[in-house]
């Protein structure tokens, strides 16, 4: 079953990790996917790839800047003329306890996680027809108080607030807005984590393991597809129960 057959999707931060898994899954479900990355290696290897029944077009662009977004939407307008699904995944997370938070850390985090998300959604509106779907990749950090991640958590809480407002504003246009909020996911971020830290984080998850990027992608697919046609303004946690029980 191809749940996104003939759809055009844009995934910001879609070169690797959760974003990469989402791009791969969407293409496997029939979508033509444009996946942005700031990394030259991720954005050029391969220049265009067949995956399942769809296709992935990597785009090298900094989705956190106005120039980067202008390049992305200009490319989509010229190539496809529309965006059926927008996944806003690009983001950063940096550890800092309250006494160590710098202005630069705060500005970096909110510039990409919040400001860029807002203007990515705004930029997609002219290209998104009725029936479109916006999926924000949040985090359970927006709902729990993880030490050292106050700025990151606040930025993800902002996305949750955006989703509620945008869902209300865009409903008359037939556009749905939802959030996928992962818990700890086994991506490249964990490669540098010690076995002790990894064990401690895993111990907080009722299911007893870290999540997989493919599991987050499956949730994003549900919210992107017509299977969730009566769902908007919602948050879907993919966290093994960590913030739920």
C-alpha positions in Angstrom: 0.0 0.0 0.0 1.4 3.4 -1.0 0.0 5.9 1.4 1.7 8.9 -0.1 1.5 8.0 -3.8 2.1 11.0 -6.0 2.5 13.3 -3.1 5.3 15.9 -2.8 6.9 16.1 0.6 9.5 18.4 2.1 11.5 17.2 5.1 13.8 19.8 6.7 16.8 18.2 8.3 16.1 15.1 6.2 19.7 14.0 5.5 20.2 11.6 8.4 18.8 10.4 11.7 15.1 10.8 12.3 14.7 13.1 9.3 16.5 10.7 7.0 14.3 7.8 8.2 11.2 9.9 7.5 12.4 10.8 4.0 13.1 7.1 3.3 9.8 5.9 4.6 7.8 8.6 2.7 9.6 7.7 -0.6 8.9 4.0 0.1 5.2 5.0 0.3 5.2 6.7 -3.1 6.1 10.3 -2.3 8.6 12.5 -4.1 10.6 13.8 -1.2 12.9 16.9 -1.0 15.2 16.4 2.0 17.2 19.4 3.2 20.6 19.2 5.0 23.3 21.6 5.9 25.9 18.8 5.3 27.4 18.7 1.8 27.9 15.0 2.1 24.4 14.3 3.1 22.9 16.6 0.5 24.9 15.3 -2.5 25.1 11.6 -2.0 23.3 10.5 -4.2 21.9 13.6 -6.0 18.6 11.8 -6.5 17.7 8.3 -5.3 14.9 5.9 -6.0 13.4 4.4 -2.8 10.4 2.1 -3.1 8.0 3.8 -5.5 9.1 7.3 -4.7 12.2 9.4 -5.1 14.4 11.4 -2.8 15.9 14.7 -3.9 18.6 15.9 -1.4 18.9 19.6 -1.1 21.9 21.3 0.5 20.4 24.3 2.4 20.4 25.8 5.8 16.8 25.7 6.8 17.6 28.0 9.7 18.2 31.0 7.4 15.9 33.1 5.2 18.2 32.5 2.3 18.2 28.8 2.8 14.4 28.6 3.0 14.1 30.8 -0.1 16.4 28.4 -2.0 14.3 25.4 -0.8 10.9 26.9 -1.7 12.2 28.2 -5.0 13.4 24.7 -5.9 10.0 23.2 -4.9 8.1 25.8 -6.8 10.1 25.2 -10.0 10.3 21.4 -9.8 6.9 20.4 -8.3 4.7 23.4 -8.0 3.3 22.3 -4.7 4.0 20.8 -1.3 1.5 18.2 0.0 3.4 17.3 3.2 5.8 19.4 5.2 7.9 17.8 7.9 9.8 20.3 10.1 12.6 18.2 11.6 15.7 20.4 11.5 16.8 21.2 15.1 19.6 21.2 17.6 20.0 20.2 21.2 22.8 21.3 23.5 23.3 20.5 27.1 23.6 23.4 29.6 22.5 23.8 33.2 20.7 27.0 34.1 23.9 28.7 35.4 25.8 27.9 32.2 23.3 28.9 29.5 24.8 31.5 27.3 23.1 34.0 25.0 24.6 32.3 22.0 23.3 28.9 23.0 19.8 30.3 23.5 19.9 32.2 20.2 21.2 29.2 18.3 18.5 26.9 19.7 15.6 29.2 19.2 16.8 30.4 15.8 16.6 26.9 14.3 14.1 25.0 16.5 11.5 27.8 16.7 12.1 30.7 14.3 13.1 28.6 11.4 10.1 26.3 12.0 7.7 29.2 11.9 9.1 30.6 8.7 9.3 27.1 7.1 5.6 26.6 7.7 4.8 30.1 6.5 6.8 29.6 3.3 5.0 26.4 2.5 1.6 27.9 2.6 1.6 29.3 -0.9 2.5 25.9 -2.2 0.2 23.7 -0.1 -3.2 22.8 -1.4 -6.2 21.6 0.6 -5.6 18.2 2.1 -2.0 19.2 3.0 -0.4 18.1 6.2 2.3 19.8 8.4 4.1 17.5 10.8 6.4 19.1 13.4 9.0 16.9 15.1 8.9 17.9 18.7 10.2 16.1 21.8 9.0 14.8 25.1 11.6 17.3 26.4 8.9 19.9 25.9 6.7 18.3 28.6 9.2 17.0 31.1 12.0 18.7 33.0 15.2 17.1 31.9 18.2 18.6 33.7 20.5 20.5 31.3 18.0 20.7 28.5 15.8 23.6 29.6 16.4 25.7 26.5 15.9 22.7 24.2 12.7 21.7 26.1 11.3 25.2 25.9 11.9 25.3 22.1 10.0 22.1 21.7 7.2 23.3 23.9 7.0 26.3 21.5 6.4 23.9 18.6 3.6 22.3 20.5 2.0 25.7 20.9 2.5 26.5 17.3 0.7 23.3 16.3 -2.4 24.2 18.3 -2.6 27.6 16.8 -1.8 26.7 13.2 -4.2 23.8 13.3 -7.0 26.3 14.2 -5.9 28.9 11.6 -5.4 26.4 8.7 -8.4 24.2 9.2 -10.6 26.4 6.9 -8.0 25.7 4.2 -8.1 21.9 4.7 -4.6 21.8 6.1 -3.8 19.7 9.2 -1.0 20.3 11.7 0.3 17.8 14.2 3.3 17.0 16.3 5.4 13.8 16.7 7.3 13.9 20.0 10.0 11.3 20.3 11.6 10.1 23.4 15.3 9.0 23.4 16.0 7.5 19.9 19.1 5.5 18.9 20.6 7.8 16.3 24.1 9.1 15.7 23.7 11.4 18.7 24.1 8.4 21.0 27.4 7.3 19.4 29.4 9.5 21.7 27.4 8.6 24.8 29.1 6.4 27.4 27.6 3.0 28.1 26.8 4.2 31.6 24.7 7.2 30.3 23.1 5.0 27.7 22.1 2.5 30.3 20.7 5.3 32.6 18.6 6.8 29.8 17.3 3.4 28.8 16.3 2.7 32.4 13.9 5.6 32.2 11.9 4.1 29.4 9.2 1.7 30.5 9.7 -0.5 27.4 13.3 -0.9 28.4 15.0 0.2 25.2 15.8 3.3 23.1 13.5 4.0 20.1 14.4 3.6 16.5 14.3 6.3 13.9 12.1 4.1 11.8 9.5 4.1 14.6 9.3 7.8 14.6 9.1 7.8 10.8 6.1 5.5 11.0 4.3 8.0 13.3 5.1 10.8 10.9 3.7 8.8 8.0 0.4 8.3 9.9 0.0 12.0 10.5 1.1 12.9 6.9 -1.3 10.4 5.3 -5.1 10.4 4.9 -5.2 7.7 7.6 -5.2 10.6 10.1 -7.7 12.7 8.1 -9.7 13.6 11.3 -6.6 14.4 13.4 -5.2 17.9 13.8 -3.6 19.9 16.6 -2.6 16.6 18.2 0.7 15.4 19.7 1.7 11.8 19.1 4.4 10.6 21.6 6.8 8.0 20.4 8.7 7.4 23.6 8.2 3.9 24.9 6.0 5.4 27.6 8.8 7.5 29.1 6.7 10.7 29.5 3.3 8.9 29.6 3.3 6.5 32.6 
